[in-house]
Amino acid sequence: MNIRDLRINAKLTQEKAAKLTGFSIKFISEIENGRRNPSDKGKEKLAKAYGVKPVDIFLACQRTNCAKK
């Protein structure tokens, strides 16, 4: 699963994910599209919002290729 899949499985819109994490909608979109890489603390916020373990976010970010272009 990638970052977007985790959000969708959590039944969250980008707007709701942004509210739960304190990130902007634009930042959520950029993470999902591989243009930005959240910090380790940011990945922990995503994990909490998406109801998954932090390792799931780390692995999904690798699959999404977060900002490694």
mmCIF file as Biopython writes it, N, C-alpha, C and O atoms, coordinates in Angstrom:
data_model
#
loop_
_atom_site.group_PDB
_atom_site.id
_atom_site.type_symbol
_atom_site.label_atom_id
_atom_site.label_alt_id
_atom_site.label_comp_id
_atom_site.label_asym_id
_atom_site.label_entity_id
_atom_site.label_seq_id
_atom_site.pdbx_PDB_ins_code
_atom_site.Cartn_x
_atom_site.Cartn_y
_atom_site.Cartn_z
_atom_site.occupancy
_atom_site.B_iso_or_equiv
_atom_site.auth_seq_id
_atom_site.auth_asym_id
_atom_site.pdbx_PDB_model_num
ATOM 1   N N  . MET A ? 1  ? 0.840   -1.195 0.000  1.0 0.0 1  A 1 
ATOM 2   C CA . MET A ? 1  ? 0.000   0.000  0.000  1.0 0.0 1  A 1 
ATOM 3   C C  . MET A ? 1  ? 0.873   1.242  0.000  1.0 0.0 1  A 1 
ATOM 4   O O  . MET A ? 1  ? 1.961   1.264  0.576  1.0 0.0 1  A 1 
ATOM 5   N N  . ASN A ? 2  ? 0.371   2.266  -0.656 1.0 0.0 2  A 1 
ATOM 6   C CA . ASN A ? 2  ? 1.087   3.536  -0.617 1.0 0.0 2  A 1 
ATOM 7   C C  . ASN A ? 2  ? 0.361   4.488  0.348  1.0 0.0 2  A 1 
ATOM 8   O O  . ASN A ? 2  ? -0.640  4.124  0.965  1.0 0.0 2  A 1 
ATOM 9   N N  . ILE A ? 3  ? 0.881   5.692  0.459  1.0 0.0 3  A 1 
ATOM 10  C CA . ILE A ? 3  ? 0.330   6.672  1.414  1.0 0.0 3  A 1 
ATOM 11  C C  . ILE A ? 3  ? -1.142  6.967  1.124  1.0 0.0 3  A 1 
ATOM 12  O O  . ILE A ? 3  ? -1.959  7.026  2.043  1.0 0.0 3  A 1 
ATOM 13  N N  . ARG A ? 4  ? -1.471  7.149  -0.129 1.0 0.0 4  A 1 
ATOM 14  C CA . ARG A ? 4  ? -2.866  7.439  -0.493 1.0 0.0 4  A 1 
ATOM 15  C C  . ARG A ? 4  ? -3.776  6.280  -0.104 1.0 0.0 4  A 1 
ATOM 16  O O  . ARG A ? 4  ? -4.861  6.497  0.435  1.0 0.0 4  A 1 
ATOM 17  N N  . ASP A ? 5  ? -3.343  5.057  -0.372 1.0 0.0 5  A 1 
ATOM 18  C CA . ASP A ? 5  ? -4.147  3.879  -0.017 1.0 0.0 5  A 1 
ATOM 19  C C  . ASP A ? 5  ? -4.438  3.832  1.480  1.0 0.0 5  A 1 
ATOM 20  O O  . ASP A ? 5  ? -5.555  3.519  1.891  1.0 0.0 5  A 1 
ATOM 21  N N  . LEU A ? 6  ? -3.435  4.143  2.287  1.0 0.0 6  A 1 
ATOM 22  C CA . LEU A ? 6  ? -3.636  4.140  3.739  1.0 0.0 6  A 1 
ATOM 23  C C  . LEU A ? 6  ? -4.684  5.170  4.148  1.0 0.0 6  A 1 
ATOM 24  O O  . LEU A ? 6  ? -5.522  4.902  5.009  1.0 0.0 6  A 1 
ATOM 25  N N  . ARG A ? 7  ? -4.633  6.355  3.524  1.0 0.0 7  A 1 
ATOM 26  C CA . ARG A ? 7  ? -5.617  7.397  3.841  1.0 0.0 7  A 1 
ATOM 27  C C  . ARG A ? 7  ? -7.017  6.956  3.434  1.0 0.0 7  A 1 
ATOM 28  O O  . ARG A ? 7  ? -7.978  7.127  4.185  1.0 0.0 7  A 1 
ATOM 29  N N  . ILE A ? 8  ? -7.118  6.393  2.252  1.0 0.0 8  A 1 
ATOM 30  C CA . ILE A ? 8  ? -8.428  5.963  1.757  1.0 0.0 8  A 1 
ATOM 31  C C  . ILE A ? 8  ? -8.978  4.819  2.610  1.0 0.0 8  A 1 
ATOM 32  O O  . ILE A ? 8  ? -10.170 4.783  2.915  1.0 0.0 8  A 1 
ATOM 33  N N  . ASN A ? 9  ? -8.110  3.892  2.991  1.0 0.0 9  A 1 
ATOM 34  C CA . ASN A ? 9  ? -8.550  2.791  3.866  1.0 0.0 9  A 1 
ATOM 35  C C  . ASN A ? 9  ? -9.034  3.301  5.211  1.0 0.0 9  A 1 
ATOM 36  O O  . ASN A ? 9  ? -9.894  2.686  5.842  1.0 0.0 9  A 1 
ATOM 37  N N  . ALA A ? 10 ? -8.480  4.432  5.653  1.0 0.0 10 A 1 
ATOM 38  C CA . ALA A ? 10 ? -8.919  5.043  6.907  1.0 0.0 10 A 1 
ATOM 39  C C  . ALA A ? 10 ? -10.202 5.858  6.714  1.0 0.0 10 A 1 
ATOM 40  O O  . ALA A ? 10 ? -10.721 6.461  7.653  1.0 0.0 10 A 1 
ATOM 41  N N  . LYS A ? 11 ? -10.698 5.860  5.471  1.0 0.0 11 A 1 
ATOM 42  C CA . LYS A ? 11 ? -11.925 6.591  5.127  1.0 0.0 11 A 1 
ATOM 43  C C  . LYS A ? 11 ? -11.798 8.092  5.410  1.0 0.0 11 A 1 
ATOM 44  O O  . LYS A ? 11 ? -12.715 8.729  5.929  1.0 0.0 11 A 1 
ATOM 45  N N  . LEU A ? 12 ? -10.631 8.630  5.052  1.0 0.0 12 A 1 
ATOM 46  C CA . LEU A ? 12 ? -10.369 10.047 5.258  1.0 0.0 12 A 1 
ATOM 47  C C  . LEU A ? 12 ? -10.212 10.760 3.920  1.0 0.0 12 A 1 
ATOM 48  O O  . LEU A ? 12 ? -9.614  10.231 2.983  1.0 0.0 12 A 1 
ATOM 49  N N  . THR A ? 13 ? -10.753 11.957 3.851  1.0 0.0 13 A 1 
ATOM 50  C CA . THR A ? 13 ? -10.460 12.823 2.718  1.0 0.0 13 A 1 
ATOM 51  C C  . THR A ? 13 ? -9.122  13.498 3.001  1.0 0.0 13 A 1 
ATOM 52  O O  . THR A ? 13 ? -8.623  13.447 4.125  1.0 0.0 13 A 1 
ATOM 53  N N  . GLN A ? 14 ? -8.547  14.125 1.990  1.0 0.0 14 A 1 
ATOM 54  C CA . GLN A ? 14 ? -7.320  14.884 2.227  1.0 0.0 14 A 1 
ATOM 55  C C  . GLN A ? 14 ? -7.589  16.011 3.226  1.0 0.0 14 A 1 
ATOM 56  O O  . GLN A ? 14 ? -6.737  16.326 4.057  1.0 0.0 14 A 1 
ATOM 57  N N  . GLU A ? 15 ? -8.759  16.606 3.141  1.0 0.0 15 A 1 
ATOM 58  C CA . GLU A ? 15 ? -9.108  17.686 4.062  1.0 0.0 15 A 1 
ATOM 59  C C  . GLU A ? 15 ? -9.149  17.188 5.508  1.0 0.0 15 A 1 
ATOM 60  O O  . GLU A ? 15 ? -8.594  17.830 6.400  1.0 0.0 15 A 1 
ATOM 61  N N  . LYS A ? 16 ? -9.800  16.051 5.743  1.0 0.0 16 A 1 
ATOM 62  C CA . LYS A ? 16 ? -9.881  15.499 7.100  1.0 0.0 16 A 1 
ATOM 63  C C  . LYS A ? 16 ? -8.503  15.077 7.589  1.0 0.0 16 A 1 
ATOM 64  O O  . LYS A ? 16 ? -8.165  15.300 8.752  1.0 0.0 16 A 1 
ATOM 65  N N  . ALA A ? 17 ? -7.700  14.468 6.714  1.0 0.0 17 A 1 
ATOM 66  C CA . ALA A ? 17 ? -6.336  14.077 7.086  1.0 0.0 17 A 1 
ATOM 67  C C  . ALA A ? 17 ? -5.518  15.304 7.473  1.0 0.0 17 A 1 
ATOM 68  O O  . ALA A ? 17 ? -4.731  15.263 8.419  1.0 0.0 17 A 1 
ATOM 69  N N  . ALA A ? 18 ? -5.708  16.384 6.742  1.0 0.0 18 A 1 
ATOM 70  C CA . ALA A ? 18 ? -4.982  17.627 7.047  1.0 0.0 18 A 1 
ATOM 71  C C  . ALA A ? 18 ? -5.383  18.147 8.428  1.0 0.0 18 A 1 
ATOM 72  O O  . ALA A ? 18 ? -4.528  18.571 9.205  1.0 0.0 18 A 1 
ATOM 73  N N  . LYS A ? 19 ? -6.666  18.115 8.730  1.0 0.0 19 A 1 
ATOM 74  C CA . LYS A ? 19 ? -7.129  18.586 10.044 1.0 0.0 19 A 1 
ATOM 75  C C  . LYS A ? 19 ? -6.582  17.727 11.173 1.0 0.0 19 A 1 
ATOM 76  O O  . LYS A ? 19 ? -6.179  18.246 12.214 1.0 0.0 19 A 1 
ATOM 77  N N  . LEU A ? 20 ? -6.566  16.414 10.970 1.0 0.0 20 A 1 
ATOM 78  C CA . LEU A ? 20 ? -6.104  15.512 12.021 1.0 0.0 20 A 1 
ATOM 79  C C  . LEU A ? 20 ? -4.598  15.613 12.274 1.0 0.0 20 A 1 
ATOM 80  O O  . LEU A ? 20 ? -4.137  15.400 13.395 1.0 0.0 20 A 1 
ATOM 81  N N  . THR A ? 21 ? -3.842  15.936 11.236 1.0 0.0 21 A 1 
ATOM 82  C CA . THR A ? 21 ? -2.381  15.982 11.361 1.0 0.0 21 A 1 
ATOM 83  C C  . THR A ? 21 ? -1.839  17.390 11.599 1.0 0.0 21 A 1 
ATOM 84  O O  . THR A ? 21 ? -0.723  17.555 12.092 1.0 0.0 21 A 1 
ATOM 85  N N  . GLY A ? 22 ? -2.625  18.398 11.251 1.0 0.0 22 A 1 
ATOM 86  C CA . GLY A ? 22 ? -2.133  19.765 11.330 1.0 0.0 22 A 1 
ATOM 87  C C  . GLY A ? 22 ? -1.386  20.181 10.075 1.0 0.0 22 A 1 
ATOM 88  O O  . GLY A ? 22 ? -0.822  21.273 10.023 1.0 0.0 22 A 1 
ATOM 89  N N  . PHE A ? 23 ? -1.377  19.319 9.060  1.0 0.0 23 A 1 
ATOM 90  C CA . PHE A ? 23 ? -0.739  19.639 7.786  1.0 0.0 23 A 1 
ATOM 91  C C  . PHE A ? 23 ? -1.739  20.354 6.891  1.0 0.0 23 A 1 
ATOM 92  O O  . PHE A ? 23 ? -2.944  20.313 7.139  1.0 0.0 23 A 1 
ATOM 93  N N  . SER A ? 24 ? -1.242  21.004 5.858  1.0 0.0 24 A 1 
ATOM 94  C CA . SER A ? 24 ? -2.134  21.597 4.866  1.0 0.0 24 A 1 
ATOM 95  C C  . SER A ? 24 ? -2.603  20.508 3.895  1.0 0.0 24 A 1 
ATOM 96  O O  . SER A ? 24 ? -1.959  19.469 3.754  1.0 0.0 24 A 1 
ATOM 97  N N  . ILE A ? 25 ? -3.711  20.759 3.243  1.0 0.0 25 A 1 
ATOM 98  C CA . ILE A ? 25 ? -4.203  19.830 2.224  1.0 0.0 25 A 1 
ATOM 99  C C  . ILE A ? 25 ? -3.154  19.695 1.125  1.0 0.0 25 A 1 
ATOM 100 O O  . ILE A ? 25 ? -2.922  18.600 0.611  1.0 0.0 25 A 1 
ATOM 101 N N  . LYS A ? 26 ? -2.531  20.795 0.773  1.0 0.0 26 A 1 
ATOM 102 C CA . LYS A ? 26 ? -1.500  20.783 -0.266 1.0 0.0 26 A 1 
ATOM 103 C C  . LYS A ? 26 ? -0.346  19.853 0.135  1.0 0.0 26 A 1 
ATOM 104 O O  . LYS A ? 26 ? 0.157   19.096 -0.696 1.0 0.0 26 A 1 
ATOM 105 N N  . PHE A ? 27 ? 0.070   19.911 1.399  1.0 0.0 27 A 1 
ATOM 106 C CA . PHE A ? 27 ? 1.165   19.067 1.863  1.0 0.0 27 A 1 
ATOM 107 C C  . PHE A ? 27 ? 0.778   17.590 1.801  1.0 0.0 27 A 1 
ATOM 108 O O  . PHE A ? 27 ? 1.585   16.757 1.389  1.0 0.0 27 A 1 
ATOM 109 N N  . ILE A ? 28 ? -0.455  17.259 2.207  1.0 0.0 28 A 1 
ATOM 110 C CA . ILE A ? 28 ? -0.941  15.876 2.114  1.0 0.0 28 A 1 
ATOM 111 C C  . ILE A ? 28 ? -0.876  15.416 0.655  1.0 0.0 28 A 1 
ATOM 112 O O  . ILE A ? 28 ? -0.398  14.318 0.369  1.0 0.0 28 A 1 
ATOM 113 N N  . SER A ? 29 ? -1.348  16.243 -0.251 1.0 0.0 29 A 1 
ATOM 114 C CA . SER A ? 29 ? -1.327  15.914 -1.674 1.0 0.0 29 A 1 
ATOM 115 C C  . SER A ? 29 ? 0.101   15.715 -2.179 1.0 0.0 29 A 1 
ATOM 116 O O  . SER A ? 29 ? 0.378   14.772 -2.921 1.0 0.0 29 A 1 
ATOM 117 N N  . GLU A ? 30 ? 0.998   16.600 -1.775 1.0 0.0 30 A 1 
ATOM 118 C CA . GLU A ? 30 ? 2.392   16.496 -2.225 1.0 0.0 30 A 1 
ATOM 119 C C  . GLU A ? 30 ? 3.057   15.221 -1.695 1.0 0.0 30 A 1 
ATOM 120 O O  . GLU A ? 30 ? 3.863   14.612 -2.398 1.0 0.0 30 A 1 
ATOM 121 N N  . ILE A ? 31 ? 2.732   14.816 -0.475 1.0 0.0 31 A 1 
ATOM 122 C CA . ILE A ? 31 ? 3.251   13.551 0.069  1.0 0.0 31 A 1 
ATOM 123 C C  . ILE A ? 31 ? 2.731   12.390 -0.783 1.0 0.0 31 A 1 
ATOM 124 O O  . ILE A ? 31 ? 3.492   11.513 -1.194 1.0 0.0 31 A 1 
ATOM 125 N N  . GLU A ? 32 ? 1.426   12.404 -1.039 1.0 0.0 32 A 1 
ATOM 126 C CA . GLU A ? 32 ? 0.812   11.310 -1.797 1.0 0.0 32 A 1 
ATOM 127 C C  . GLU A ? 32 ? 1.344   11.223 -3.223 1.0 0.0 32 A 1 
ATOM 128 O O  . GLU A ? 32 ? 1.369   10.144 -3.816 1.0 0.0 32 A 1 
ATOM 129 N N  . ASN A ? 33 ? 1.762   12.342 -3.763 1.0 0.0 33 A 1 
ATOM 130 C CA . ASN A ? 33 ? 2.269   12.372 -5.137 1.0 0.0 33 A 1 
ATOM 131 C C  . ASN A ? 33 ? 3.787   12.287 -5.218 1.0 0.0 33 A 1 
ATOM 132 O O  . ASN A ? 33 ? 4.366   12.460 -6.290 1.0 0.0 33 A 1 
ATOM 133 N N  . GLY A ? 34 ? 4.432   12.020 -4.080 1.0 0.0 34 A 1 
ATOM 134 C CA . GLY A ? 34 ? 5.869   11.813 -4.067 1.0 0.0 34 A 1 
ATOM 135 C C  . GLY A ? 34 ? 6.707   13.063 -4.208 1.0 0.0 34 A 1 
ATOM 136 O O  . GLY A ? 34 ? 7.901   12.977 -4.495 1.0 0.0 34 A 1 
ATOM 137 N N  . ARG A ? 35 ? 6.099   14.232 -4.010 1.0 0.0 35 A 1 
ATOM 138 C CA . ARG A ? 35 ? 6.848   15.486 -4.139 1.0 0.0 35 A 1 
ATOM 139 C C  . ARG A ? 35 ? 7.408   15.995 -2.822 1.0 0.0 35 A 1 
ATOM 140 O O  . ARG A ? 35 ? 8.311   16.832 -2.816 1.0 0.0 35 A 1 
ATOM 141 N N  . ARG A ? 36 ? 6.883   15.498 -1.703 1.0 0.0 36 A 1 
ATOM 142 C CA . ARG A ? 36 ? 7.357   15.927 -0.381 1.0 0.0 36 A 1 
ATOM 143 C C  . ARG A ? 36 ? 7.532   14.712 0.497  1.0 0.0 36 A 1 
ATOM 144 O O  . ARG A ? 36 ? 6.862   13.695 0.317  1.0 0.0 36 A 1 
ATOM 145 N N  . ASN A ? 37 ? 8.436   14.824 1.446  1.0 0.0 37 A 1 
ATOM 146 C CA . ASN A ? 37 ? 8.702   13.748 2.388  1.0 0.0 37 A 1 
ATOM 147 C C  . ASN A ? 37 ? 8.494   14.283 3.793  1.0 0.0 37 A 1 
ATOM 148 O O  . ASN A ? 37 ? 9.230   15.170 4.226  1.0 0.0 37 A 1 
ATOM 149 N N  . PRO A ? 38 ? 7.511   13.767 4.514  1.0 0.0 38 A 1 
ATOM 150 C CA . PRO A ? 38 ? 7.306   14.248 5.881  1.0 0.0 38 A 1 
ATOM 151 C C  . PRO A ? 38 ? 8.461   13.811 6.787  1.0 0.0 38 A 1 
ATOM 152 O O  . PRO A ? 38 ? 9.104   12.790 6.547  1.0 0.0 38 A 1 
ATOM 153 N N  . SER A ? 39 ? 8.704   14.586 7.808  1.0 0.0 39 A 1 
ATOM 154 C CA . SER A ? 39 ? 9.712   14.225 8.801  1.0 0.0 39 A 1 
ATOM 155 C C  . SER A ? 39 ? 9.262   12.967 9.535  1.0 0.0 39 A 1 
ATOM 156 O O  . SER A ? 39 ? 8.127   12.517 9.377  1.0 0.0 39 A 1 
ATOM 157 N N  . ASP A ? 40 ? 10.150  12.412 10.331 1.0 0.0 40 A 1 
ATOM 158 C CA . ASP A ? 40 ? 9.772   11.235 11.119 1.0 0.0 40 A 1 
ATOM 159 C C  . ASP A ? 40 ? 8.594   11.555 12.034 1.0 0.0 40 A 1 
ATOM 160 O O  . ASP A ? 40 ? 7.689   10.737 12.195 1.0 0.0 40 A 1 
ATOM 161 N N  . LYS A ? 41 ? 8.607   12.740 12.632 1.0 0.0 41 A 1 
ATOM 162 C CA . LYS A ? 41 ? 7.496   13.150 13.494 1.0 0.0 41 A 1 
ATOM 163 C C  . LYS A ? 41 ? 6.212   13.291 12.669 1.0 0.0 41 A 1 
ATOM 164 O O  . LYS A ? 41 ? 5.126   12.935 13.126 1.0 0.0 41 A 1 
ATOM 165 N N  . GLY A ? 42 ? 6.353   13.812 11.457 1.0 0.0 42 A 1 
ATOM 166 C CA . GLY A ? 42 ? 5.201   13.939 10.559 1.0 0.0 42 A 1 
ATOM 167 C C  . GLY A ? 42 ? 4.629   12.584 10.183 1.0 0.0 42 A 1 
ATOM 168 O O  . GLY A ? 42 ? 3.413   12.415 10.090 1.0 0.0 42 A 1 
ATOM 169 N N  . LYS A ? 43 ? 5.522   11.613 9.965  1.0 0.0 43 A 1 
ATOM 170 C CA . LYS A ? 43 ? 5.056   10.260 9.652  1.0 0.0 43 A 1 
ATOM 171 C C  . LYS A ? 43 ? 4.302   9.671  10.840 1.0 0.0 43 A 1 
ATOM 172 O O  . LYS A ? 43 ? 3.330   8.936  10.663 1.0 0.0 43 A 1 
ATOM 173 N N  . GLU A ? 44 ? 4.749   9.993  12.043 1.0 0.0 44 A 1 
ATOM 174 C CA . GLU A ? 44 ? 4.039   9.523  13.232 1.0 0.0 44 A 1 
ATOM 175 C C  . GLU A ? 44 ? 2.644   10.147 13.316 1.0 0.0 44 A 1 
ATOM 176 O O  . GLU A ? 44 ? 1.686   9.477  13.700 1.0 0.0 44 A 1 
ATOM 177 N N  . LYS A ? 45 ? 2.532   11.431 12.955 1.0 0.0 45 A 1 
ATOM 178 C CA . LYS A ? 45 ? 1.219   12.088 12.948 1.0 0.0 45 A 1 
ATOM 179 C C  . LYS A ? 45 ? 0.298   11.419 11.925 1.0 0.0 45 A 1 
ATOM 180 O O  . LYS A ? 45 ? -0.881  11.192 12.194 1.0 0.0 45 A 1 
ATOM 181 N N  . LEU A ? 46 ? 0.849   11.109 10.755 1.0 0.0 46 A 1 
ATOM 182 C CA . LEU A ? 46 ? 0.050   10.435 9.728  1.0 0.0 46 A 1 
ATOM 183 C C  . LEU A ? 46 ? -0.415  9.071  10.226 1.0 0.0 46 A 1 
ATOM 184 O O  . LEU A ? 46 ? -1.571  8.696  10.031 1.0 0.0 46 A 1 
ATOM 185 N N  . ALA A ? 47 ? 0.483   8.332  10.865 1.0 0.0 47 A 1 
ATOM 186 C CA . ALA A ? 47 ? 0.132   7.008  11.380 1.0 0.0 47 A 1 
ATOM 187 C C  . ALA A ? 47 ? -1.019  7.096  12.375 1.0 0.0 47 A 1 
ATOM 188 O O  . ALA A ? 47 ? -1.959  6.302  12.322 1.0 0.0 47 A 1 
ATOM 189 N N  . LYS A ? 48 ? -0.939  8.056  13.274 1.0 0.0 48 A 1 
ATOM 190 C CA . LYS A ? 48 ? -2.001  8.215  14.272 1.0 0.0 48 A 1 
ATOM 191 C C  . LYS A ? 48 ? -3.324  8.565  13.592 1.0 0.0 48 A 1 
ATOM 192 O O  . LYS A ? 48 ? -4.366  8.003  13.929 1.0 0.0 48 A 1 
ATOM 193 N N  . ALA A ? 49 ? -3.281  9.490  12.640 1.0 0.0 49 A 1 
ATOM 194 C CA . ALA A ? 49 ? -4.500  9.915  11.942 1.0 0.0 49 A 1 
ATOM 195 C C  . ALA A ? 49 ? -5.101  8.774  11.122 1.0 0.0 49 A 1 
ATOM 196 O O  . ALA A ? 49 ? -6.322  8.654  11.027 1.0 0.0 49 A 1 
ATOM 197 N N  . TYR A ? 50 ? -4.246  7.937  10.530 1.0 0.0 50 A 1 
ATOM 198 C CA . TYR A ? 50 ? -4.712  6.868  9.648  1.0 0.0 50 A 1 
ATOM 199 C C  . TYR A ? 50 ? -4.982  5.570  10.410 1.0 0.0 50 A 1 
ATOM 200 O O  . TYR A ? 50 ? -5.467  4.599  9.828  1.0 0.0 50 A 1 
ATOM 201 N N  . GLY A ? 51 ? -4.673  5.550  11.697 1.0 0.0 51 A 1 
ATOM 202 C CA . GLY A ? 51 ? -4.941  4.368  12.512 1.0 0.0 51 A 1 
ATOM 203 C C  . GLY A ? 51 ? -4.053  3.181  12.175 1.0 0.0 51 A 1 
ATOM 204 O O  . GLY A ? 51 ? -4.482  2.029  12.234 1.0 0.0 51 A 1 
ATOM 205 N N  . VAL A ? 52 ? -2.800  3.482  11.819 1.0 0.0 52 A 1 
ATOM 206 C CA . VAL A ? 52 ? -1.845  2.417  11.491 1.0 0.0 52 A 1 
ATOM 207 C C  . VAL A ? 52 ? -0.586  2.596  12.333 1.0 0.0 52 A 1 
ATOM 208 O O  . VAL A ? 52 ? -0.432  3.597  13.033 1.0 0.0 52 A 1 
ATOM 209 N N  . LYS A ? 53 ? 0.300   1.627  12.258 1.0 0.0 53 A 1 
ATOM 210 C CA . LYS A ? 53 ? 1.570   1.720  12.968 1.0 0.0 53 A 1 
ATOM 211 C C  . LYS A ? 53 ? 2.516   2.647  12.195 1.0 0.0 53 A 1 
ATOM 212 O O  . LYS A ? 53 ? 2.439   2.724  10.969 1.0 0.0 53 A 1 
ATOM 213 N N  . PRO A ? 54 ? 3.400   3.345  12.901 1.0 0.0 54 A 1 
ATOM 214 C CA . PRO A ? 54 ? 4.353   4.213  12.198 1.0 0.0 54 A 1 
ATOM 215 C C  . PRO A ? 54 ? 5.146   3.488  11.117 1.0 0.0 54 A 1 
ATOM 216 O O  . PRO A ? 54 ? 5.448   4.074  10.077 1.0 0.0 54 A 1 
ATOM 217 N N  . VAL A ? 55 ? 5.483   2.235  11.344 1.0 0.0 55 A 1 
ATOM 218 C CA . VAL A ? 55 ? 6.249   1.489  10.339 1.0 0.0 55 A 1 
ATOM 219 C C  . VAL A ? 55 ? 5.466   1.371  9.034  1.0 0.0 55 A 1 
ATOM 220 O O  . VAL A ? 55 ? 6.059   1.329  7.956  1.0 0.0 55 A 1 
ATOM 221 N N  . ASP A ? 56 ? 4.136   1.318  9.125  1.0 0.0 56 A 1 
ATOM 222 C CA . ASP A ? 56 ? 3.314   1.248  7.913  1.0 0.0 56 A 1 
ATOM 223 C C  . ASP A ? 56 ? 3.462   2.521  7.078  1.0 0.0 56 A 1 
ATOM 224 O O  . ASP A ? 56 ? 3.491   2.467  5.849  1.0 0.0 56 A 1 
ATOM 225 N N  . ILE A ? 57 ? 3.555   3.661  7.756  1.0 0.0 57 A 1 
ATOM 226 C CA . ILE A ? 57 ? 3.748   4.930  7.042  1.0 0.0 57 A 1 
ATOM 227 C C  . ILE A ? 57 ? 5.142   4.967  6.423  1.0 0.0 57 A 1 
ATOM 228 O O  . ILE A ? 57 ? 5.297   5.382  5.275  1.0 0.0 57 A 1 
ATOM 229 N N  . PHE A ? 58 ? 6.150   4.538  7.170  1.0 0.0 58 A 1 
ATOM 230 C CA . PHE A ? 58 ? 7.515   4.531  6.641  1.0 0.0 58 A 1 
ATOM 231 C C  . PHE A ? 58 ? 7.595   3.662  5.380  1.0 0.0 58 A 1 
ATOM 232 O O  . PHE A ? 58 ? 8.196   4.064  4.384  1.0 0.0 58 A 1 
ATOM 233 N N  . LEU A ? 59 ? 6.992   2.480  5.427  1.0 0.0 59 A 1 
ATOM 234 C CA . LEU A ? 59 ? 7.016   1.583  4.270  1.0 0.0 59 A 1 
ATOM 235 C C  . LEU A ? 59 ? 6.215   2.153  3.105  1.0 0.0 59 A 1 
ATOM 236 O O  . LEU A ? 59 ? 6.646   2.078  1.954  1.0 0.0 59 A 1 
ATOM 237 N N  . ALA A ? 60 ? 5.052   2.721  3.403  1.0 0.0 60 A 1 
ATOM 238 C CA . ALA A ? 60 ? 4.225   3.316  2.353  1.0 0.0 60 A 1 
ATOM 239 C C  . ALA A ? 60 ? 4.940   4.490  1.709  1.0 0.0 60 A 1 
ATOM 240 O O  . ALA A ? 60 ? 4.826   4.702  0.502  1.0 0.0 60 A 1 
ATOM 241 N N  . CYS A ? 61 ? 5.668   5.247  2.497  1.0 0.0 61 A 1 
ATOM 242 C CA . CYS A ? 61 ? 6.404   6.382  1.955  1.0 0.0 61 A 1 
ATOM 243 C C  . CYS A ? 61 ? 7.505   5.887  1.017  1.0 0.0 61 A 1 
ATOM 244 O O  . CYS A ? 61 ? 7.779   6.521  -0.002 1.0 0.0 61 A 1 
ATOM 245 N N  . GLN A ? 62 ? 8.124   4.786  1.345  1.0 0.0 62 A 1 
ATOM 246 C CA . GLN A ? 62 ? 9.130   4.209  0.444  1.0 0.0 62 A 1 
ATOM 247 C C  . GLN A ? 62 ? 8.472   3.791  -0.876 1.0 0.0 62 A 1 
ATOM 248 O O  . GLN A ? 62 ? 9.027   4.013  -1.952 1.0 0.0 62 A 1 
ATOM 249 N N  . ARG A ? 63 ? 7.294   3.190  -0.782 1.0 0.0 63 A 1 
ATOM 250 C CA . ARG A ? 63 ? 6.580   2.766  -1.992 1.0 0.0 63 A 1 
ATOM 251 C C  . ARG A ? 63 ? 6.139   3.960  -2.821 1.0 0.0 63 A 1 
ATOM 252 O O  . ARG A ? 63 ? 6.139   3.905  -4.051 1.0 0.0 63 A 1 
ATOM 253 N N  . THR A ? 64 ? 5.764   5.039  -2.147 1.0 0.0 64 A 1 
ATOM 254 C CA . THR A ? 64 ? 5.313   6.236  -2.841 1.0 0.0 64 A 1 
ATOM 255 C C  . THR A ? 64 ? 6.496   7.019  -3.396 1.0 0.0 64 A 1 
ATOM 256 O O  . THR A ? 64 ? 6.335   7.893  -4.247 1.0 0.0 64 A 1 
ATOM 257 N N  . ASN A ? 65 ? 7.689   6.691  -2.902 1.0 0.0 65 A 1 
ATOM 258 C CA . ASN A ? 65 ? 8.914   7.372  -3.313 1.0 0.0 65 A 1 
ATOM 259 C C  . ASN A ? 65 ? 8.886   8.831  -2.892 1.0 0.0 65 A 1 
ATOM 260 O O  . ASN A ? 65 ? 9.225   9.713  -3.681 1.0 0.0 65 A 1 
ATOM 261 N N  . CYS A ? 66 ? 8.489   9.089  -1.670 1.0 0.0 66 A 1 
ATOM 262 C CA . CYS A ? 66 ? 8.364   10.446 -1.132 1.0 0.0 66 A 1 
ATOM 263 C C  . CYS A ? 66 ? 9.636   11.268 -1.356 1.0 0.0 66 A 1 
ATOM 264 O O  . CYS A ? 66 ? 10.670  11.013 -0.740 1.0 0.0 66 A 1 
ATOM 265 N N  . ALA A ? 67 ? 9.544   12.232 -2.225 1.0 0.0 67 A 1 
ATOM 266 C CA . ALA A ? 67 ? 10.580  13.251 -2.455 1.0 0.0 67 A 1 
ATOM 267 C C  . ALA A ? 67 ? 11.958  12.680 -2.734 1.0 0.0 67 A 1 
ATOM 268 O O  . ALA A ? 67 ? 12.961  13.272 -2.334 1.0 0.0 67 A 1 
ATOM 269 N N  . LYS A ? 68 ? 12.028  11.560 -3.402 1.0 0.0 68 A 1 
ATOM 270 C CA . LYS A ? 68 ? 13.337  11.010 -3.751 1.0 0.0 68 A 1 
ATOM 271 C C  . LYS A ? 68 ? 13.591  11.141 -5.237 1.0 0.0 68 A 1 
ATOM 272 O O  . LYS A ? 68 ? 14.389  10.396 -5.805 1.0 0.0 68 A 1 
ATOM 273 N N  . LYS A ? 69 ? 12.920  12.079 -5.863 1.0 0.0 69 A 1 
ATOM 274 C CA . LYS A ? 69 ? 13.053  12.274 -7.320 1.0 0.0 69 A 1 
ATOM 275 C C  . LYS A ? 69 ? 14.177  13.226 -7.610 1.0 0.0 69 A 1 
ATOM 276 O O  . LYS A ? 69 ? 14.452  13.522 -8.773 1.0 0.0 69 A 1 
#
